[in-house]
Amino acid sequence: MTSALYQVLAEILGDLSKHMTSQARYQRLMDAWLTLMPCDACAMLQLEGHQLVPRSVNGFGSDMMGRQFAVDEHPRLAHILHSRQYVRFDLDCTLPDPYDGLIPTEDGHLHVHDCMGASLYIDEQPWGVITLDALTPGTFDQIDPPLLHTLIRITEAAIKTAALIERLEQEAEHQTEVARAIYEQKAKFSFIGQSPAFNRLMDEIETVAQSDLTVLITGETGVGKELVAHSIHQASGRADAPLVAVNCAALPEALVESELFGHVAGAFSGATKNRAGKFELADGGSLFLDEVGELPLVAQSKLLRAIQSGDLQRVGSDRELHVDVRIIAATNRNLSQEVAEGRFRADLYHRLSIYPIAVPGLRDRLSDIGPLSGFFLSRMQRKLGHINLALSQSSEQALVSYGWPGNVRELEHVLSRAALKAFAERGKQDRLAVIEPHHLGLNESSHSVSVGLTTAAKQDACAEFQAGDLKSAMDEFQANYIRKSLVAFQGNRSKTAAALGLDRSNFHRLLKRLDIS
């Protein structure tokens, strides 16, 4: 038996140097018990609050891992947990057996059998219990007490060391994600402009940045709401901490809580280890909730609590965490209208809009088109092998004259396409590619949709006017606008969304809401 103990000890120590999940470590410890202790069923249960939760089992039915045992409802388990010595129950013990019906027998019941268990303590605090059951009475008569005590201590030491390793791994992962967030926020940041509207926006940013007030950034798609959030964070006292961004529109409804608040191992299918949420990653810094108007109502209530108090719980955990996070939210929706129509919580709206900032569209800052064009073309030059790119005067005039429904993002896309076309048409030896109006394509594709539909809209406006519900009228206009856009692009939804300056996900949601097939 001594040689078997040494072998088990060597395997447990070897496992500590390996990367494996908590579940795998528990199973390896279970294997050690089964090697040294004769039994028909063995279970390792961890104490979580007032419940004992199975972490590894052998000899039970398939449903055992999904069960929880309230300590105050199971006196045998309570007796084991509160004893610092191993406990062996008499064959005539009248205490109800918590495993009756869970260990496969011929009639489904546990009759007279051998039953024992031991508590597991980590740093003088109860971690859980390990139980052993044998269907044949007297099976445990020959167990060597020193061997049993040794195995208990080895198990406790392995659990503590494994927990320490896992915590260090999580901290390293957390620091890596924080470092990545800081790097991304600095790498992506570039806000350019000189127009009066832009300068007013920068004044607003400077005013609110020095406080910790929650900011709600509003504006059309493509105006640069994310850059406004970066500007606020970088001008604040939290600039050395991360700005963690969450695209609320891209979160599957089932995973919203996990993404925002994190989860513990086993909280749901696929949750194999503890994971910090975006709130924890942003602790000490700022959390940017982009497209916050897309959050489902169920998640909105939990988000409100976290914003108000800074308190949160990981999914599957009873432990409360506190974070210090500055909230910056953004949306292209009219949230006050969303509140009126029951799609957004009024209390969350008021909590988010403590300091609202409206970002102007590109058509309200036309003098910024020149500097922005220079910035985007400089980036394209590097991608094209440092070929010089220039705008002709007629192209500059075309850019200023265009309506820009997709704002700065649309300008970037138009210039990127134009640069590629001009690059392809230049002479082989030319180091300069001049972008002409026909490269921009503003009289075709997106421009034809914009201008054509604007003309149609004017014609509709000249028709006989009948007052009615404003929302219905707006929906009808949007539906007609989109249908004509789809016709212009032969039903291609991706091209239509790009021409209208909309993200594909937002565009598909809009089609669904307007009942456009």
N, C-alpha and C positions, 0 to 999 in steps of 0.2 A: 504493500500500500504506500510505503514511503517513496518508492520509485515513481509510482503513479502521481503522487502529490508533486514531486519535483518536475515531472513532465508537464503537469497542468500549470504549475507556477511559471515555468519557462515559456509556455504558450501565451499566458496572460501578459507577461512582461514583454514578449515579442510583439503582441498586438498593440501595445501602447506606442510603439514607434511607427505604426502604420496609419495611413489615412483611411478611415472608414466611418460610416454613419453610426449614430448612437444605437440604432436598432441592431446593427451588425455586432457592435460591442456587447450589447446585452445578450444576444444570442450566443456569443462565444463564452460569456460567463456561465450561461445556462448549460452549455456543453460541458464545462468544467464540473459543475455540480452533478450532472448525469454520469460523468465518468467515475466520480468518487462516492456517490451516494445511491444506494439501491432504492428505486421508487418507480411507481407507475405514472405519476404525474408531478410536475414541478412548475412553479410559477414565481416569477419575480415581479413584484408590484411596487410602483413608486407612489409616494404620498403627494397629492396635489390638493391643497386646501384640506378638506375633510374627506377626500375620496382616495381610495387606493386604485391605481390605474395599472393594468397589465402592461409590462414592457417586453417580457419574453415568457413564453409558456411552452410546455411539452406535455403531451398526454391528454390534452383537453379537446373539446369540440371546436369547430371552426369559428364559432361566435365568441369565444372567450376573449379575444383581443379587442372586441368592441364593448366590453362590459366595464362598469365602474362599481366599486364596492364602498358604500358609505361606512366609515369606521364605526359610527354609533349604531349602525343597524346590524353589524356582524361581530358579535362578542368574541368569537375565536380570533378573528383578525385583530381586533382591538387588544386582546390579551397578548398576542405575539408582538404587536407594534410597541406596546408600552413596557415590555420586558427587555432587559438588557442581557438576559440569558436565553438560550434556545428553549423552546417550549414543546413538550411532547404531551399530547392529550391522552387521557385514559380511554380504554376501549368502551367504558360505560359512561363517557362524558355526555351530558344531556344538552350541551350548548349546540344550537343548530349549525350545521356545516354549510359554509357559504358556497361550496362547490357541488352541493347536491343537484344532480341533473346535468352538471357540466362536464363530468368525467365519464366517458362512454362505458356503460356496463350493460349487462343483458337486459335488465328491466328499467334502466335509466336512473336508478337510485343508488346512493352510496350506503351500503350496509356496514356492519362492524368492520373497521379497517384501521390501519396505522396512520396517524396524522401528526405531523410536527411542523415547526416553523421557527424562524429566527428573524429578529429585527435587524435592520441595517442602518447604522448611524454614521453621518458625515459631520465632522467638527461638532460633535456632541448634539447634533440635531437629527431627528428621525428622517431618514430618506425614504424608507419603505420596508418591505418584508420579503422574505423568500419562504415559500411553503413547499412541503414534500408530502405526498400521499402515496400509500401503498395499499393495494386491495387485500393483501394477505396480512392478517394480524401477526405481530411479532417481527415484522420485517426489520424494524429499526432497533431491535434488541442488541445487535452486534455492532452498532455504530460506535466508533471511537470518539469520545468527547473532545480530546485534544485536537484530533483531525478536523472535527466539525468547527471548533473555535478558530482554528487556523484558516479554514476555508472561508469562514465569515469575515475575518479580518482582511484576507486577500481580496475578497469581493468588494468590501468597503473601500480599500485602497485603490482598486482598479477603477471603481465608479468615480471616486474623487479625482483621480488623475485624468481620467477620460473627460470629465466635466471641465477641468482646467484647460486641457488641450482644446476642447471644443470652444471654450470661451475665448482663448487666445486666437483661434482661427477666425471666430466671428469678429473680434476686434480688428484683426488684420484686414479682413474683408471690408469692414466698415471704413477703416482708414483709407483703403484703396478706393472705395466708392466716393468718399469725401474728396480725396485728391483728384479723382477723375472729374467730379462736378466742378471743382475750382478751376481745373485746367480748361474744361469745356467752356465755362462762363467767360474766361479771359480770351480763349481762342476765337470764340464766335462774336465777341463784342465789337461793333463798329457802327456808330450812329452819326450820320452826316447830314448837314443842312445849314442854311443861312437865311431862309425866308423869315418874315415876321411871325408866321404861324409856328414855325419850328422854334424860334427863339422864345415864344410864349410857352411852348411846351417844355423847353429846357428850364425856364424859370419855375414852372410848376414842379418839375422833378427836383430841382434844387431845394425848393421850399419844403417838400414832404420828406426828402431823403434823410434829413437829420433827425427825424422823429422815428418812433416805432409804430406809427399809425398803419392800420391795414389800408391798402390801396386797391381800388378797383379801376382797372384800365379798360376803357371801352373804345371801340372803333371798328371800321369795316375790315374785312379780310385783307391781309397784305399791307396794312399801314405801318407795321413795325411795333406791335404791342409787346412782343418779347424783348425787343431792344430797349423799350421804355423800362421794362422790369429790370433788365441788366443795369441800366443807367441809375435807377433808384438804388439798387443794391450796392453798386460800386461807389456811389457818393455817400453811402451811409456808414455808420460806425461798425457795421457788420461785414465790411468789404473783405476782411481777411478770412472770414468763414464762408462756407459754400452757399451758393444760390442753387437750390435743387428744384428742377423743373418737372412738372407732372402734366402731361397732356390728357386732361380729363376725358376728352372725346374719344381717345384711343383705348381707354380702360374697359375691358369686358366687365359687365355689371357684377358678375360673380366674384371678380378679383379686386374690386375697388377698395374694399376694406383692407385686404392683404397688402396692396400696393401702398396705401396711405399709412397704415398703422403697423404693418408687419405681421408675422405669424410665428407660432411655435411648431416644432416638429410634431406631426400627427394631427394638426388642426383640420386638415382636409386631405383628400387624395392627391398625392404628389408633393405634399409638404414634408420632405425628408429631413429637414433641419431647420433650426431657428433662423429667422430672417428679419432684419430691421426694415421698417417701412420708411417712406420718404420723410415723414415728420422727424423720425430719429436721426436720419442722415442730415437733416437741415438744422439740427439742434445748435443754437448759437448763431445761426445764419438766417437765411430767408427761404421761404417755400413759395415757388411760383406756380399757381394753379391756372394753367392755360385752358381756355375753353371751359371755364367753370360752369357755364350755363348748361353743359351737357351732362352733368352729374345726375344720376337717378335720385328720386326723392328719398329713398331709404338711406342712401349714403349721405345725403345732405344733413340729416339730423345728427349723425355721428361726427361729421366734419364740424358742425356748429359747436358741439361740446368741446372738441379738441382746440378750436380757435379761441373759445371763451376762456377756458381754464388752463390750457396747456397740458391737460391730463388725457392719457390714452391707454388703451390696452391692446396688446397684440392679439390677433385672432387665435382663439383656443387657449388663452391665458387669463387667469384671474388677477395677475399682478398688474398694478397700476404704475405707469411711467409718467414722468413729467418732463416736458421739453420747453425750451425757450426759443420760439420761432416767430419771425416776422412774416406775415402773410401778404403776398402780392397776387392778386387775381386778375384775370383778363377774360373778356368775352366779346364776341361780335353780335350777341343777342341784346335785345332790349329787356333787361331783367325786370324792370318795373312792370312791363307788359306780361312777362312770363309769370310774375307773382300774381297779377290780376287774373290770369287764366289758370292758376293752380298748378303750374309746372315747376315753380321754384318757391322755396320757403321764404316767407316775408322776413322772418327773424334772421335768416342767414344773409339775405340780401342787404338788410340794414347793417349787419355786422361787417360785411365785406366792403360796403360803400362808404366807410367813414371818410375817406378822402378819394373822391372820384377824379379820374383824369381822362379826358376825351382826346384821343389822338386824331389829328386832322388827316383827311385824305390827301392824296398826292395832288389832286386838282386844286386844293386850297394852298398849295405850296409849290407853285410852278417854277419859281426861281431855284428850287432845289434839284430840279431835273438834271441840270448841267453837272453839278458836283457828283450827284449820285451816278450819272452815266459814266463819268470819269472813273469812279471807284469800281464799278462793275466791269468796265472794259479793261482796267488794269489787272483785275483778277483773271479775265479771259486771256490776256496776253501771256501770262505765265503758263496757263494750260496749253496754249498753242505754240509753245516754244519761243516765247518772247518776241513774236511778230508784233510790230506796232499796229494798234488799232486806232482809227480816227473816225469822227463823225463829220460828214459833210454839212454845210450850212443848211441845206434843205432838209437833211435828216434831223438836225437840231430843231428846226421849225416844226417838223412833223411831230416830234416828241412832245413839244410844248402845246401843240394844238389838239392833241388826242385827249379823250375824256378819262382814261385810266380807271375803269371800273374795278380792276384788280390791284390798283395802287402800286406801292414800291415793289412788291413781289412780282407783279405783272411786268413792270419796267425791267427788272432783272432778267426775266425769262425772254422778253422781246429782244433785249440786247444780246443775250447769249445765243439765241437762234440767228440773229443778224450777223454776229461776229463769225459764226461758223460758215454762213453763206458767203460773206465777204472774203474770208480766208480761203475758201475753196475756189473762188473766182479770180484771185490775184494771180499775177504772173509767177512762175516758178522761182525766179530770183528776187522777187520783190520782198522787201522787209516791211512794207507798209500795206495794210488792207484798209481801204476807205469804205465806211458803211454808208450806203445810199438809201433813199426812201424805200426802194423796192426790196431791199434786204430786210427792212423792218416789218414788212407785211401788214402795216396798219390799214391799208386800203383793201385788205383781203381778210380772210379768216376772222380773227377776233374783232378787227375794225369793222368789217362788213356787218357782223352781228350787232355790234354796238351802235353803229350809225343807222343801220336799217331798222333796228328795233326802236331807236330813238325817234325816227321818223314815224314809224307805226304808232308809237305812243302819242306823238303829237297829233296824229290824225284821230286817234281814239279820244284825245282830250277835247278835240273840236266838235266831237259828236254831241248829241243832245245829252245834257248832264242830268242825272237823277241821283239825289242824295241817298245814301244808304250807310250800312255798317262799314266803318273804315277798315277794319281788319279783313272783312270779306272782300272789299274792293282791292286791298293790297295783295291778298292771296290770289285773286283772279288775275291781277296784273302780272304777278310773279309767274303764275302758271302759264299765261299766254307768252310771256317773254321767254321762258325756258323751252316751251314747245317749239317756238320759232327758232330758237338757238339749236335745238336738237335736229330740226329739219336742215338748217344750214350746214351742220356737220354730219349729215346722213345717219343720224342716230347714235353717233359715237359719243358716249357719255364722258369718257376721259377728256377728249378734246373740248367738249362743251364746257365741262367744269373748269378747264384751264382758261378758256376764253372768257368765262364769266368771273375769273379770279377767285374760284372757290376750291377748297380742299375736296378731294374725292369723297371722303367720308361725310363731310357736311352736305355735299351735293346730293348724295344718295339719301341722306335723311330728309333733305328738303323735298326730293321727288316723292318719297313715301308720304310725307305730311300733306303735300298738295295732290296726292293720289294721281301721280303721273306715271304711267306704266312704260 
